Amino acid sequence: MAGHSGDAATGVDHKLVGIVLDGDALDAELSQVWPVVHAGLEVGKVTDAVWSPGLKKNMGYVSVPIELAGPGTALEVDSENGRLRGTTAAIPFVDPRKLAAATTLIT
């Protein structure tokens, strides 16, 4: 199933969700996945992130354990440019008609 990882014996244990990253605009897309930390433990990875000029936020996709997948979960991300703070977010980030953000993005 796209966006999920796990196996048939144990079921799905991770989910691909949105992430909003604090900080200045990212200069470029990721050249490698970034480790994600929660409560001092590595729990997942950012698979893509980019600056959104329309929403004026850094946003991307993060694979995290199901229990951390709800919107608003605080995470730390070890990026190529140092540690960034991030917050999980519902996707899509904007509604399909691109009229407004689909959910409130936590800043």
Secondary structure, DSSP 8 states (H G I E B T S, - for coil): -TTEEEETTTEEEEEEEEEEE-SS--SS--SS-EEEEETTEEEEEEEEEEEETTTTEEEEEEEEEGGG-STT-EEEEEETTEEEEEEEE-SSSB-TTSSSBSS----
